[in-house]
Amino acid sequence: MWILLGVIWLKFREVLFAVLPVLLVVLLLNFTLAPLGFSLLIKFIIGAILIILGLTLFLFGVEIGVGPIGNLLGSAIVKSNKTWVVLTAGLLLGFFISIAEPDLHIVAGQVEMVTAGGLSKYLIIVVVSVGIGTMLSAGLLRIAKNFPLYLTLLIVYGVVLILGFFTSREMLAIAFDASGATTGAMTVPFFLALALGISAMKKDSKAAEKDSFGLVATVSAGAIIAVMVMSILLDVDMVSEGIPYVAADAAPILSSFLTKLPFISQEVALALLPILLIFLVLRRKKFKVKGGAFRKILFGLLYAYLGLTMFLLGANAGFIEVGNIIGYKVALIGNNYYIIILGFFLGLVTVVAEPAVHILTQQVETVTSGYVSRKIVLATLAVSIALAIALSMVRILVPPLQLWHFLLPGYALALLLTFVAPKLFVGIAFDAGGVASGPMTATFILAFAHGAAEAVDGANVLVDGFGIIAMVAMMPLIALQIIGIVYKIKSSKKGFGEDGRERRASRI
């Protein structure tokens, strides 16, 4: 009991220090550049408290519940040694987990609102989920058949680049943002655990280490491809309606939370229900989990449910509206440096509040036995995402700049680096791109961009307001692979291999 309380306390401290900077930034802006009013300020503070408590419970629940289920499923899929089992399991798991991902519902809802119903929320959700399921099957098959990750990424993102030439500006931004939304607080922990479970069954420890990463990157590309194909096949009327509530000053405090609670709790329940049912069906025949271990996993799922509900309630009721208004008011000042600097700083402090970032960085350190420090990965992510948001603000302020002006050279460079960077870092980098664009980005940062785009003359919320998640997902691909090259150079000088293990020279 005391051990569990100690673990929860450590996670609470970690989350508190992660979220506190965001809270302080908003409080500072409230008394300087962007006054919020009493009602909005109190809603934001309540939202911050819910996020801190919810994220603590969620991370604890993932550690003792969702993670072990993912590992068990990964091991069971590999033991079947049947291609059709791998493909079917990937398709079904990917579809049902993605279709209930709360972040995807948030972004799809914002797209439906901005396009005045031109793009249906549920059409986006279904199309994206089909893409996720398809690529999860491909990703699991890749790991099982030992197909190189960098070749997979070259093929998949090569298809993305080709389709990009036939996709409209509006749909390009939505496709990448939808992809970022699918790698949220629920899907990322499960996909990471699934990859770890499959990789752990390999006899080659070095291959297992490398294949523990890269699945999230492969899966997230499926969402991009699916939305691009949809945009090419369907003639969608893309009309931007703006943001009707961006200038709101005061709203009922408690009602904002109470009205959203039933909807959010239902969505989170849907997100966890497929995982629970699969675990209950397979636990006796495949998993053989009994007694205390069984109860521990069930309690983990309960903690994950309560934590994710609290987190998303705080983000939706306390963060989105405030993010819109801050972006709108700061952009109205007319000083471009304010909005760019603020975007950079928000990127620094927001990424550390992402639930999946904590899970990925911990898994990186665990899988590499401490060779790749989680602090290095976290610091690299923070700086790269800060640059991504700052560049997104520049794109909003200079409407002639288009999203593909950044994405095309950025992804081309990221793919070229896969030939040079250590293969372990290639997987980590592409997974981190999806992980960084989680709930905090899909709510506060995306809302901040929408507010800024609404205020800037010549900017369009649909064209310029979206795409920020795409930038956030791209920058870590470059930054972490560069860090990997630095590790490779340092290791070679010290007589170690790419994986940090001592190189033994053979004498002839």
KELO-480829 format. One record per residue (C-alpha): residue number from 1; x, y, z; residue in three letters. Coordinates in Angstrom, 1 decimal, padded with zeros to 4 digits. Example, Ala and Ser with C-alpha at 12.3 -4.5 7.8 and 13.67 -1.06 7.14 Angstrom:
<recs>
1|012.3|-004.5|007.8|ALA .
2|013.7|-001.1|007.1|SER .
</recs>
This chain:
<recs>
1|000.0|000.0|000.0|MET .
2|002.7|002.5|001.0|TRP .
3|004.7|001.5|-002.1|ILE .
4|001.7|002.4|-004.3|LEU .
5|001.2|005.7|-002.5|LEU .
6|004.9|006.5|-003.0|GLY .
7|004.6|005.8|-006.7|VAL .
8|001.5|008.0|-007.0|ILE .
9|003.3|010.8|-005.0|TRP .
10|006.3|010.7|-007.3|LEU .
11|004.1|011.0|-010.4|LYS .
12|002.1|013.8|-008.8|PHE .
13|005.2|015.8|-008.2|ARG .
14|006.4|015.2|-011.7|GLU .
15|003.1|016.3|-013.2|VAL .
16|002.8|019.3|-010.9|LEU .
17|006.2|020.7|-012.0|PHE .
18|005.2|020.0|-015.6|ALA .
19|001.9|021.8|-015.6|VAL .
20|002.8|024.6|-013.3|LEU .
21|004.8|026.6|-015.9|PRO .
22|001.7|026.7|-018.2|VAL .
23|-000.4|027.9|-015.3|LEU .
24|002.1|030.6|-014.5|LEU .
25|002.4|031.8|-018.1|VAL .
26|-001.4|032.2|-018.4|VAL .
27|-001.6|034.0|-015.0|LEU .
28|001.2|036.4|-016.2|LEU .
29|-000.6|037.1|-019.5|LEU .
30|-003.8|037.7|-017.6|ASN .
31|-002.3|040.6|-015.7|PHE .
32|-000.3|042.0|-018.7|THR .
33|-001.1|041.4|-022.4|LEU .
34|-004.3|039.4|-022.4|ALA .
35|-006.7|040.0|-019.5|PRO .
36|-009.2|037.1|-019.2|LEU .
37|-011.8|038.3|-016.7|GLY .
38|-012.7|036.6|-013.4|PHE .
39|-014.9|033.8|-014.8|SER .
40|-012.4|032.6|-017.4|LEU .
41|-009.5|032.8|-015.0|LEU .
42|-011.3|030.7|-012.4|ILE .
43|-012.3|028.1|-015.1|LYS .
44|-008.6|027.9|-016.2|PHE .
45|-007.4|027.3|-012.6|ILE .
46|-010.0|024.6|-012.0|ILE .
47|-009.0|023.1|-015.3|GLY .
48|-005.3|023.1|-014.3|ALA .
49|-006.1|021.3|-011.0|ILE .
50|-008.1|018.7|-012.8|LEU .
51|-005.3|018.2|-015.3|ILE .
52|-002.7|017.7|-012.6|ILE .
53|-004.8|015.2|-010.6|LEU .
54|-006.1|013.5|-013.7|GLY .
55|-002.7|013.1|-015.3|LEU .
56|-001.3|011.7|-012.1|THR .
57|-004.0|009.0|-011.9|LEU .
58|-003.8|008.3|-015.7|PHE .
59|000.0|007.7|-015.7|LEU .
60|-000.3|005.4|-012.7|PHE .
61|-003.2|003.5|-014.3|GLY .
62|-001.2|003.1|-017.5|VAL .
63|001.8|001.7|-015.6|GLU .
64|-000.2|-001.0|-013.8|ILE .
65|-003.1|-001.6|-016.3|GLY .
66|-002.9|-000.5|-019.9|VAL .
67|000.8|-001.2|-020.4|GLY .
68|000.8|-004.8|-019.2|PRO .
69|-002.3|-005.6|-021.4|ILE .
70|-000.4|-004.2|-024.4|GLY .
71|002.6|-006.3|-023.6|ASN .
72|000.5|-009.4|-023.2|LEU .
73|-001.3|-008.8|-026.5|LEU .
74|002.0|-008.2|-028.3|GLY .
75|003.4|-011.5|-027.0|SER .
76|000.3|-013.4|-027.9|ALA .
77|000.3|-012.1|-031.5|ILE .
78|003.9|-013.1|-032.0|VAL .
79|003.3|-016.6|-030.5|LYS .
80|000.5|-017.3|-032.9|SER .
81|003.1|-017.1|-035.7|ASN .
82|000.3|-016.6|-038.3|LYS .
83|000.3|-013.6|-040.7|THR .
84|-003.5|-013.4|-040.8|TRP .
85|-003.7|-013.2|-037.0|VAL .
86|-001.2|-010.3|-037.0|VAL .
87|-003.0|-008.5|-039.8|LEU .
88|-006.5|-009.0|-038.3|THR .
89|-005.5|-008.1|-034.8|ALA .
90|-003.8|-005.0|-036.0|GLY .
91|-006.7|-003.8|-038.1|LEU .
92|-009.3|-004.4|-035.3|LEU .
93|-007.2|-003.0|-032.4|LEU .
94|-006.2|000.1|-034.4|GLY .
95|-009.7|000.9|-035.6|PHE .
96|-011.5|000.5|-032.3|PHE .
97|-008.8|002.2|-030.2|ILE .
98|-008.5|005.1|-032.6|SER .
99|-012.3|005.6|-033.2|ILE .
100|-012.6|006.2|-029.4|ALA .
101|-009.5|008.4|-029.0|GLU .
102|-010.7|011.6|-027.2|PRO .
103|-008.1|013.8|-028.9|ASP .
104|-009.4|012.8|-032.3|LEU .
105|-012.9|013.8|-031.3|HIS .
106|-011.6|017.2|-030.2|ILE .
107|-009.8|018.0|-033.5|VAL .
108|-012.6|016.5|-035.6|ALA .
109|-015.2|018.6|-033.8|GLY .
110|-013.1|021.8|-034.3|GLN .
111|-012.8|021.0|-038.0|VAL .
112|-016.6|020.5|-038.3|GLU .
113|-017.2|023.8|-036.5|MET .
114|-014.8|025.8|-038.6|VAL .
115|-016.1|024.3|-041.9|THR .
116|-019.7|024.9|-040.9|ALA .
117|-020.4|021.2|-041.2|GLY .
118|-018.7|020.9|-044.6|GLY .
119|-016.6|018.1|-043.1|LEU .
120|-018.5|015.9|-040.7|SER .
121|-016.8|015.1|-037.4|LYS .
122|-017.8|011.4|-037.7|TYR .
123|-016.6|011.1|-041.3|LEU .
124|-013.2|012.2|-040.2|ILE .
125|-013.1|009.9|-037.2|ILE .
126|-014.1|006.8|-039.3|VAL .
127|-011.7|007.6|-042.1|VAL .
128|-008.8|008.2|-039.8|VAL .
129|-009.5|005.1|-037.8|SER .
130|-009.5|002.9|-040.9|VAL .
131|-006.1|004.4|-041.8|GLY .
132|-004.8|003.7|-038.3|ILE .
133|-006.0|000.1|-038.3|GLY .
134|-004.5|-000.6|-041.7|THR .
135|-001.1|000.8|-040.7|MET .
136|-001.1|-000.9|-037.3|LEU .
137|-001.4|-004.2|-039.2|SER .
138|001.5|-003.2|-041.4|ALA .
139|003.5|-002.1|-038.4|GLY .
140|003.0|-005.3|-036.4|LEU .
141|003.8|-007.4|-039.5|LEU .
142|007.0|-005.4|-040.0|ARG .
143|008.2|-006.2|-036.4|ILE .
144|007.2|-009.8|-036.7|ALA .
145|008.9|-010.3|-040.1|LYS .
146|012.0|-008.2|-039.2|ASN .
147|011.5|-005.7|-042.0|PHE .
148|013.8|-002.7|-041.5|PRO .
149|012.1|000.3|-040.0|LEU .
150|013.9|003.0|-042.0|TYR .
151|012.8|001.3|-045.3|LEU .
152|009.2|001.2|-044.0|THR .
153|009.3|004.9|-043.1|LEU .
154|010.8|005.8|-046.5|LEU .
155|008.0|004.0|-048.3|ILE .
156|005.1|005.3|-046.1|VAL .
157|006.2|008.9|-045.9|TYR .
158|007.2|008.8|-049.6|GLY .
159|003.5|008.0|-050.3|VAL .
160|002.5|010.9|-048.1|VAL .
161|004.8|013.3|-050.0|LEU .
162|003.4|012.1|-053.4|ILE .
163|-000.3|012.5|-052.2|LEU .
164|000.6|015.9|-050.8|GLY .
165|000.9|017.3|-054.4|PHE .
166|-002.7|016.3|-055.0|PHE .
167|-004.2|017.5|-051.7|THR .
168|-005.6|021.0|-051.1|SER .
169|-004.0|023.4|-048.6|ARG .
170|-006.9|023.0|-046.2|GLU .
171|-007.0|019.3|-046.3|MET .
172|-003.2|019.0|-046.0|LEU .
173|-003.3|020.8|-042.7|ALA .
174|-006.3|018.8|-041.5|ILE .
175|-004.7|015.5|-042.5|ALA .
176|-001.5|016.1|-040.5|PHE .
177|-003.4|017.5|-037.5|ASP .
178|-005.8|014.5|-037.5|ALA .
179|-002.7|012.2|-037.5|SER .
180|-001.3|014.1|-034.5|GLY .
181|-004.6|013.8|-032.7|ALA .
182|-004.7|010.0|-033.1|THR .
183|-001.4|009.6|-031.2|THR .
184|-003.1|010.7|-027.9|GLY .
185|-003.2|009.9|-024.3|ALA .
186|-004.9|006.5|-024.9|MET .
187|-003.4|005.2|-028.1|THR .
188|000.3|006.0|-027.6|VAL .
189|000.7|004.0|-024.3|PRO .
190|-001.1|001.0|-025.9|PHE .
191|000.8|001.1|-029.1|PHE .
192|004.1|001.5|-027.3|LEU .
193|003.3|-001.5|-025.0|ALA .
194|002.2|-003.5|-028.0|LEU .
195|005.5|-002.9|-029.8|ALA .
196|007.4|-003.7|-026.6|LEU .
197|005.5|-007.0|-026.1|GLY .
198|006.2|-008.2|-029.7|ILE .
199|009.8|-007.1|-029.7|SER .
200|010.5|-008.8|-026.3|ALA .
201|009.8|-012.2|-027.9|MET .
202|012.8|-011.9|-030.2|LYS .
203|015.9|-013.8|-029.3|LYS .
204|018.2|-011.0|-030.7|ASP .
205|018.2|-008.4|-027.8|SER .
206|019.7|-005.7|-030.1|LYS .
207|016.9|-006.2|-032.7|ALA .
208|014.3|-006.2|-029.9|ALA .
209|015.6|-002.9|-028.6|GLU .
210|015.4|-001.2|-032.0|LYS .
211|011.9|-002.7|-032.8|ASP .
212|010.5|-001.4|-029.5|SER .
213|010.1|002.0|-031.3|PHE .
214|008.7|003.0|-034.6|GLY .
215|005.2|001.6|-034.4|LEU .
216|003.6|004.9|-033.4|VAL .
217|005.3|006.6|-036.4|ALA .
218|004.1|003.9|-038.8|THR .
219|000.5|004.0|-037.4|VAL .
220|000.2|007.8|-037.4|SER .
221|001.1|007.9|-041.1|ALA .
222|-002.0|005.9|-041.8|GLY .
223|-004.2|008.7|-040.7|ALA .
224|-002.4|011.2|-043.0|ILE .
225|-002.8|008.9|-046.0|ILE .
226|-006.4|008.1|-045.2|ALA .
227|-007.5|011.8|-045.0|VAL .
228|-005.5|012.7|-048.1|MET .
229|-007.1|009.9|-050.1|VAL .
230|-010.6|011.0|-048.8|MET .
231|-009.9|014.6|-049.9|SER .
232|-008.9|013.5|-053.4|ILE .
233|-011.9|011.2|-053.8|LEU .
234|-014.5|013.5|-052.2|LEU .
235|-015.3|017.1|-053.3|ASP .
236|-015.6|018.8|-049.9|VAL .
237|-016.9|022.4|-049.6|ASP .
238|-014.3|024.0|-047.4|MET .
239|-015.8|027.2|-046.0|VAL .
240|-014.2|028.8|-042.9|SER .
241|-016.7|030.1|-040.5|GLU .
242|-014.2|031.5|-038.0|GLY .
243|-014.5|031.0|-034.2|ILE .
244|-017.8|032.3|-032.8|PRO .
245|-016.8|032.3|-029.2|TYR .
246|-013.3|033.8|-029.5|VAL .
247|-014.3|037.1|-028.1|ALA .
248|-016.2|035.7|-025.1|ALA .
249|-015.4|037.3|-021.8|ASP .
250|-017.4|035.5|-019.1|ALA .
251|-019.4|032.3|-019.0|ALA .
252|-020.9|030.2|-016.1|PRO .
253|-018.1|028.5|-014.3|ILE .
254|-019.5|025.2|-013.0|LEU .
255|-021.9|024.6|-015.9|SER .
256|-018.9|024.6|-018.3|SER .
257|-017.5|021.6|-016.5|PHE .
258|-020.8|019.8|-015.7|LEU .
259|-022.2|020.0|-019.2|THR .
260|-019.0|018.4|-020.6|LYS .
261|-018.6|015.7|-018.0|LEU .
262|-021.1|013.2|-019.3|PRO .
263|-019.8|013.5|-022.9|PHE .
264|-016.2|013.2|-021.9|ILE .
265|-016.7|010.3|-019.4|SER .
266|-018.6|008.4|-022.1|GLN .
267|-015.8|008.9|-024.7|GLU .
268|-013.2|007.8|-022.3|VAL .
269|-015.3|004.7|-021.4|ALA .
270|-015.5|003.9|-025.1|LEU .
271|-011.7|004.3|-025.4|ALA .
272|-011.1|001.8|-022.6|LEU .
273|-013.9|-000.6|-023.3|LEU .
274|-012.4|-002.5|-026.2|PRO .
275|-009.1|-003.0|-024.3|ILE .
276|-011.0|-004.3|-021.3|LEU .
277|-013.2|-006.7|-023.3|LEU .
278|-010.2|-008.1|-025.2|ILE .
279|-008.3|-008.6|-021.9|PHE .
280|-011.3|-010.4|-020.3|LEU .
281|-011.9|-012.7|-023.3|VAL .
282|-008.2|-013.7|-023.7|LEU .
283|-007.0|-013.7|-020.1|ARG .
284|-007.7|-017.4|-019.4|ARG .
285|-006.8|-019.0|-022.8|LYS .
286|-003.9|-016.7|-023.9|LYS .
287|-002.7|-014.5|-021.0|PHE .
288|-003.2|-016.9|-018.0|LYS .
289|-003.4|-013.9|-015.7|VAL .
290|-004.9|-014.8|-012.3|LYS .
291|-005.4|-013.6|-008.8|GLY .
292|-003.5|-010.5|-007.7|GLY .
293|-002.2|-009.7|-011.1|ALA .
294|-005.7|-009.7|-012.6|PHE .
295|-007.1|-007.4|-010.0|ARG .
296|-004.1|-005.1|-010.4|LYS .
297|-004.7|-004.7|-014.1|ILE .
298|-008.4|-004.0|-013.5|LEU .
299|-007.6|-001.3|-010.9|PHE .
300|-005.1|000.1|-013.4|GLY .
301|-007.8|000.5|-016.0|LEU .
302|-010.1|002.1|-013.5|LEU .
303|-007.4|004.6|-012.5|TYR .
304|-006.7|005.3|-016.2|ALA .
305|-010.4|005.9|-016.8|TYR .
306|-010.8|008.3|-013.9|LEU .
307|-007.5|010.1|-014.6|GLY .
308|-008.2|010.5|-018.4|LEU .
309|-011.7|011.8|-017.7|THR .
310|-010.4|014.4|-015.3|MET .
311|-007.6|015.4|-017.6|PHE .
312|-009.8|015.9|-020.7|LEU .
313|-012.5|017.6|-018.6|LEU .
314|-009.9|020.2|-017.4|GLY .
315|-008.4|020.6|-020.9|ALA .
316|-011.8|021.0|-022.6|ASN .
317|-013.6|023.1|-020.1|ALA .
318|-010.7|025.2|-018.8|GLY .
319|-008.1|025.3|-021.6|PHE .
320|-009.6|025.5|-025.1|ILE .
321|-011.6|028.7|-024.5|GLU .
322|-008.7|030.4|-022.7|VAL .
323|-006.2|029.3|-025.4|GLY .
324|-008.5|030.9|-028.1|ASN .
325|-008.8|034.2|-026.2|ILE .
326|-005.1|034.5|-025.3|ILE .
327|-004.1|033.9|-029.0|GLY .
328|-006.7|036.4|-030.2|TYR .
329|-005.8|039.2|-027.7|LYS .
330|-002.1|038.9|-028.1|VAL .
331|-002.3|038.9|-031.9|ALA .
332|-004.6|042.0|-031.8|LEU .
333|-001.8|043.9|-030.1|ILE .
334|-000.1|044.2|-033.4|GLY .
335|003.5|043.4|-032.2|ASN .
336|004.5|040.3|-034.1|ASN .
337|007.4|039.5|-031.8|TYR .
338|005.0|039.0|-028.9|TYR .
339|003.0|036.2|-030.6|ILE .
340|006.2|034.5|-031.9|ILE .
341|008.0|034.6|-028.5|ILE .
342|004.9|033.5|-026.7|LEU .
343|004.4|030.6|-029.1|GLY .
344|008.0|029.5|-028.5|PHE .
345|007.7|029.7|-024.7|PHE .
346|004.4|027.8|-024.7|LEU .
347|006.0|025.1|-026.8|GLY .
348|008.7|024.7|-024.1|LEU .
349|006.4|024.4|-021.2|VAL .
350|003.4|022.6|-022.8|THR .
351|005.2|019.5|-024.2|VAL .
352|006.3|018.4|-020.7|VAL .
353|002.6|018.3|-019.7|ALA .
354|001.7|015.8|-022.5|GLU .
355|000.8|012.4|-020.9|PRO .
356|002.4|010.3|-023.6|ALA .
357|005.7|012.2|-023.5|VAL .
358|006.3|010.9|-020.0|HIS .
359|005.6|007.4|-021.1|ILE .
360|007.8|007.5|-024.1|LEU .
361|010.8|009.0|-022.4|THR .
362|010.6|006.5|-019.6|GLN .
363|010.4|003.6|-022.1|GLN .
364|013.4|005.0|-024.0|VAL .
365|015.5|005.1|-020.8|GLU .
366|014.3|001.6|-019.7|THR .
367|014.8|-000.1|-023.1|VAL .
368|018.3|001.4|-023.5|THR .
369|019.2|000.6|-019.9|SER .
370|019.9|004.3|-019.2|GLY .
371|022.1|004.8|-022.3|TYR .
372|019.6|007.3|-023.7|VAL .
373|018.6|009.6|-020.8|SER .
374|015.0|010.6|-020.6|ARG .
375|016.2|014.1|-019.7|LYS .
376|018.0|014.4|-023.0|ILE .
377|015.0|013.2|-025.0|VAL .
378|012.6|015.5|-023.0|LEU .
379|014.9|018.6|-023.5|ALA .
380|015.3|017.9|-027.2|THR .
381|011.5|017.5|-027.6|LEU .
382|010.8|020.8|-025.7|ALA .
383|013.2|022.9|-027.8|VAL .
384|012.1|021.3|-031.2|SER .
385|008.4|021.8|-030.4|ILE .
386|009.0|025.4|-029.2|ALA .
387|010.6|026.1|-032.6|LEU .
388|007.6|024.3|-034.3|ALA .
389|005.1|026.5|-032.6|ILE .
390|007.1|029.7|-033.2|ALA .
391|007.3|028.9|-036.9|LEU .
392|003.6|028.2|-036.9|SER .
393|003.0|031.7|-035.5|MET .
394|005.2|033.1|-038.3|VAL .
395|003.1|031.2|-040.9|ARG .
396|-000.1|032.8|-039.4|ILE .
397|001.5|036.3|-039.4|LEU .
398|002.7|035.9|-043.0|VAL .
399|-000.3|034.2|-044.9|PRO .
400|001.7|033.7|-048.2|PRO .
401|003.8|031.2|-046.3|LEU .
402|002.0|027.8|-046.7|GLN .
403|002.2|024.7|-044.6|LEU .
404|003.9|022.6|-047.3|TRP .
405|006.7|025.2|-047.4|HIS .
406|007.8|023.8|-044.0|PHE .
407|006.6|020.2|-044.3|LEU .
408|008.1|019.3|-047.6|LEU .
409|011.7|020.1|-046.8|PRO .
410|011.3|019.1|-043.2|GLY .
411|010.1|015.5|-044.0|TYR .
412|012.6|015.2|-046.8|ALA .
413|015.4|016.0|-044.3|LEU .
414|014.0|013.7|-041.7|ALA .
415|013.9|010.8|-044.3|LEU .
416|017.5|011.5|-045.4|LEU .
417|018.6|011.4|-041.8|LEU .
418|017.3|007.9|-041.5|THR .
419|020.3|006.7|-043.6|PHE .
420|022.8|008.3|-041.2|VAL .
421|021.2|008.2|-037.7|ALA .
422|021.4|005.0|-035.5|PRO .
423|018.4|002.9|-036.2|LYS .
424|017.4|003.0|-032.6|LEU .
425|017.1|006.8|-032.7|PHE .
426|015.2|006.6|-036.0|VAL .
427|012.4|004.7|-034.2|GLY .
428|012.5|007.0|-031.2|ILE .
429|012.4|010.1|-033.3|ALA .
430|009.4|009.1|-035.4|PHE .
431|007.5|007.9|-032.3|ASP .
432|008.3|011.1|-030.5|ALA .
433|006.8|013.1|-033.4|GLY .
434|003.4|011.4|-032.8|GLY .
435|003.7|011.5|-029.0|VAL .
436|004.5|015.2|-028.7|ALA .
437|001.2|016.1|-030.4|SER .
438|-001.1|014.9|-027.7|GLY .
439|-004.0|016.3|-025.6|PRO .
440|-002.3|019.5|-024.5|MET .
441|-001.4|020.4|-028.1|THR .
442|-004.8|019.4|-029.4|ALA .
443|-006.5|021.6|-026.9|THR .
444|-004.6|024.6|-025.6|PHE .
445|-002.0|025.1|-028.4|ILE .
446|-004.4|024.4|-031.3|LEU .
447|-006.9|026.8|-029.7|ALA .
448|-004.2|029.4|-029.3|PHE .
449|-003.3|029.2|-033.0|ALA .
450|-007.0|029.5|-034.0|HIS .
451|-007.4|032.6|-031.9|GLY .
452|-004.3|034.2|-033.4|ALA .
453|-005.4|033.3|-037.0|ALA .
454|-008.8|034.9|-036.2|GLU .
455|-007.2|038.1|-035.2|ALA .
456|-004.6|038.5|-038.0|VAL .
457|-005.7|040.3|-041.1|ASP .
458|-005.4|038.1|-044.2|GLY .
459|-005.1|034.9|-042.2|ALA .
460|-007.7|032.1|-042.5|ASN .
461|-008.5|029.9|-039.5|VAL .
462|-009.1|026.9|-041.7|LEU .
463|-005.8|027.2|-043.7|VAL .
464|-003.5|028.9|-041.2|ASP .
465|-005.1|027.9|-037.8|GLY .
466|-004.7|024.2|-038.6|PHE .
467|-001.4|022.6|-039.3|GLY .
468|000.3|023.5|-036.0|ILE .
469|000.0|019.8|-034.8|ILE .
470|001.7|018.9|-038.1|ALA .
471|004.6|021.1|-037.3|MET .
472|004.8|019.8|-033.7|VAL .
473|004.9|016.2|-035.1|ALA .
474|007.6|017.0|-037.7|MET .
475|010.3|018.9|-035.7|MET .
476|011.2|016.0|-033.3|PRO .
477|011.9|013.8|-036.3|LEU .
478|014.8|016.0|-037.2|ILE .
479|016.0|017.0|-033.8|ALA .
480|016.2|013.5|-032.2|LEU .
481|017.9|012.0|-035.2|GLN .
482|020.5|014.7|-035.0|ILE .
483|020.9|013.8|-031.3|ILE .
484|021.3|010.2|-032.4|GLY .
485|024.1|011.1|-034.7|ILE .
486|025.9|013.0|-031.9|VAL .
487|025.5|009.9|-029.7|TYR .
488|026.9|007.7|-032.5|LYS .
489|030.0|010.0|-032.9|ILE .
490|030.6|010.1|-029.2|LYS .
491|030.2|006.3|-028.8|SER .
492|032.6|005.6|-031.7|SER .
493|035.3|007.7|-030.1|LYS .
494|034.9|005.9|-026.7|LYS .
495|035.0|002.4|-028.3|GLY .
496|031.3|001.7|-027.9|PHE .
497|028.7|000.7|-030.5|GLY .
498|025.6|002.6|-031.5|GLU .
499|023.6|000.9|-028.8|ASP .
500|026.0|002.0|-026.0|GLY .
501|027.5|-001.4|-025.5|ARG .
502|031.2|-002.0|-025.5|GLU .
503|032.6|-003.0|-028.9|ARG .
504|034.8|-006.0|-028.8|ARG .
505|037.5|-006.0|-031.5|ALA .
506|038.1|-009.4|-033.1|SER .
507|041.6|-010.3|-033.9|ARG .
508|042.5|-012.3|-036.9|ILE .
</recs>
